[in-house]
Amino acid sequence: MYFLTKELYFPPVDEATYEGILAIGGDLSTERLLLAYRNGIFPWFNEEEPILWWSPPERMVVVPQLYKVSKSIRNLLNRQQFDVTFNQDFRSVIRNCQQIARKGQDGTWITQDIIDSYTKLHELGHVQSVEVWQNGELVGGLYGVDLGHVFCGESMFSKVSNASKIAFVTLVQYLKDHNYKLLDCQIHNEYLEQLGAFEISRETFIKVLKS
């Protein structure tokens, strides 16, 4: 594992540990975050811990051009119970992602430093949000880092049933329409798998990222 200094640098991703930890320390500056994402690296750490930088051996992804919307989600979309917007309330989205209770999780990795850093990235146009509204109330959404051909999803939330699914599928359709190559979902979990994401090797992911 590499210990970062003030130098704007990351080691090669194949030097990550078996679990995927590549480096520790550094900062959450705009320049370092963009360098990380452009090289298949992302920060993930708990409150009161040093910054951990990850590049896992398997990457959870969606290929927008190949994505098939399930019948149940199509039915949800057809009911038109929700309104969806892009970049209309990023701050509320990231704050809800921080505060929403998650099964099996104690605390959050979305610290105030994370919020400040990604808000700055959003203001610079590098981070996008999707908002899901019901009767004028924000009930779901997600945000992520937009690299122009790969969208790196960071977190999502849902206050009512299916709201995050609507955000996810709407984002995938947007990425498909704009010829993105991948939606990066980072690390496997069952919910993402249910939504249609699957794992590819780090090597394949980096190849697409660099193409």
Buried (B, 14 or more C-beta within 10 A) or exposed (E): EBEBEEEEEBBEBEEBEEEBBBBBBBBBEBEBBBBBBBBBBBBBBEEEEEBBBBBBBBBBBBBBEEBEEEEEBEEBBEEEBBEBBEBBBBEBBBBBBBEBEEEEEEEBBBBEEBBEBBBBBBEEEBBBBBBBBBEEEBBBBBBBBBBEBBBBBBBBBBBBEBBBBBBBBBBBBBBBEEEBBBBBBBBBEEEBEEBBBBBBEBEBBBEBBEE
